[in-house]
Amino acid sequence: MTTTDFAAMTGLELMRWVATERSSDIPSIDRLIGLRFEEVEHGRIVISLDTRPDFANPLGTVHGGIAATLLDSVMGCAVHSTLPAGVGYTTLELKVNYIRAARTDGHTLTATGSVIHVGRRTATAEGKVVDADGKLIAHATTTCIILPAAD
């Protein structure tokens, strides 16, 4: 078994590894809620999931936290895809606008995150979640702090 040197990977290389190579045995939010990486590009990430009854809020529709998790994931990963090896990020701010409810019966939700700006200390990105019919479920913006490589 080989060991993957994550610190030596650029953000884009790491995102591609996560999308294609990471074992489903590794605990992660991806495994917990069934996220699937659909597209990984420099500055742009697309992730989808299939809704299920476990995602229900008290009213019986998909809980807003599922959309927020999708949005935080695609926007943060989009930012990460632009960073050099050894440099990380974390979310400073997340602003979500909910447009309509999503059903919990196996419908696919797809989230797209795109970088707006990456600076030395902060980065911004935008994202949206649509249902299988292309209807907008939620959209968001984020500000991330850039974490420099450890010396």
C-alpha positions in Angstrom: 0.0 0.0 0.0 1.4 3.4 -0.9 0.9 6.5 1.1 -0.4 9.6 -0.6 1.5 12.8 0.1 -1.3 15.3 0.3 1.0 18.2 1.2 2.8 17.8 -2.1 -0.5 18.0 -4.1 -1.8 21.2 -5.5 -5.4 21.9 -4.6 -6.6 20.8 -8.1 -4.6 17.5 -7.8 -6.1 16.9 -4.4 -9.7 17.6 -5.6 -9.1 15.2 -8.5 -7.8 12.5 -6.1 -10.8 13.0 -3.9 -13.2 12.7 -6.9 -11.6 9.6 -8.4 -9.3 7.8 -6.0 -10.5 8.2 -2.4 -11.8 5.0 -0.9 -15.4 5.0 0.3 -14.0 3.4 3.5 -12.6 6.8 4.6 -15.0 8.7 6.9 -16.1 11.9 5.3 -19.1 14.2 4.7 -19.1 12.8 1.2 -19.7 9.3 2.5 -22.2 10.4 5.1 -24.6 12.1 2.8 -23.6 10.5 -0.5 -21.9 13.3 -2.3 -20.6 12.5 -5.8 -18.0 14.6 -7.6 -19.2 15.1 -11.1 -16.7 17.7 -12.4 -13.4 19.0 -11.1 -11.8 21.9 -12.9 -9.5 24.7 -11.8 -11.9 27.1 -10.0 -15.0 25.1 -10.6 -16.5 22.0 -8.9 -19.8 20.2 -9.5 -21.1 17.8 -6.9 -24.4 15.9 -6.8 -26.4 13.7 -4.4 -29.7 11.8 -4.3 -32.2 13.0 -1.7 -33.5 10.5 0.8 -36.1 10.5 3.7 -33.2 10.9 6.2 -32.7 14.4 4.8 -36.2 15.6 5.9 -37.0 18.6 8.0 -40.1 18.6 10.2 -42.2 19.6 7.2 -41.1 16.6 5.1 -38.9 18.4 2.6 -35.1 18.4 2.3 -33.5 20.2 5.3 -31.8 23.5 4.4 -28.6 22.1 6.0 -28.3 19.7 3.1 -28.3 22.5 0.5 -25.9 24.5 2.7 -23.6 21.5 3.0 -23.6 21.1 -0.8 -22.9 24.8 -1.3 -20.2 25.0 1.3 -18.6 21.9 -0.3 -18.6 23.1 -3.9 -17.5 26.6 -3.2 -14.8 25.6 -0.8 -13.5 22.9 -3.1 -13.6 25.3 -6.0 -11.4 27.7 -4.0 -9.1 24.8 -3.0 -8.7 23.8 -6.6 -6.9 27.1 -7.2 -4.4 26.8 -4.4 -0.7 25.6 -4.6 0.6 22.6 -2.8 0.6 22.8 1.0 -1.8 25.8 1.1 -5.3 25.3 2.6 -8.4 27.2 3.3 -11.4 27.3 5.6 -14.8 29.0 5.3 -15.0 32.4 7.0 -18.5 33.2 5.9 -21.4 31.4 4.1 -24.5 33.3 2.9 -27.3 31.0 1.6 -30.5 32.0 -0.1 -33.2 29.3 -0.2 -35.5 29.5 -3.2 -37.7 26.4 -3.1 -38.1 23.2 -1.2 -36.6 19.9 -2.5 -38.3 16.5 -2.2 -36.8 13.7 -0.2 -37.7 10.8 -2.5 -34.5 10.1 -4.4 -34.3 13.2 -6.6 -30.9 14.3 -7.7 -29.6 17.7 -6.5 -26.6 19.2 -8.3 -24.4 21.9 -6.9 -21.9 24.0 -8.8 -19.3 26.2 -7.2 -17.2 28.8 -9.0 -14.4 31.0 -7.8 -14.9 34.7 -8.0 -11.5 35.9 -6.6 -8.5 34.3 -4.9 -6.1 36.7 -3.1 -3.2 36.2 -0.7 -5.4 36.0 2.4 -9.0 35.5 1.3 -11.0 34.0 -1.6 -14.6 34.4 -2.6 -16.8 32.0 -4.6 -20.4 31.6 -5.6 -22.6 28.5 -5.9 -26.0 27.2 -6.8 -28.1 24.0 -6.2 -30.6 22.8 -8.8 -32.9 19.9 -8.9 -33.2 17.3 -11.6 -35.5 19.6 -13.6 -32.9 22.4 -13.5 -35.0 24.4 -11.0 -33.0 26.6 -8.6 -33.2 25.3 -5.0 -30.6 27.6 -3.4 -27.7 29.9 -4.2 -24.9 31.2 -2.1 -21.7 33.1 -1.7 -18.7 32.4 0.5 -15.5 34.0 1.8 -12.7 31.7 2.7 -9.5 32.4 4.5 -6.3 31.1 2.8 -4.1 29.1 5.2 -0.4 29.4 4.2 1.8 26.4 3.9 3.5 25.4 7.2 7.2 26.2 7.2 
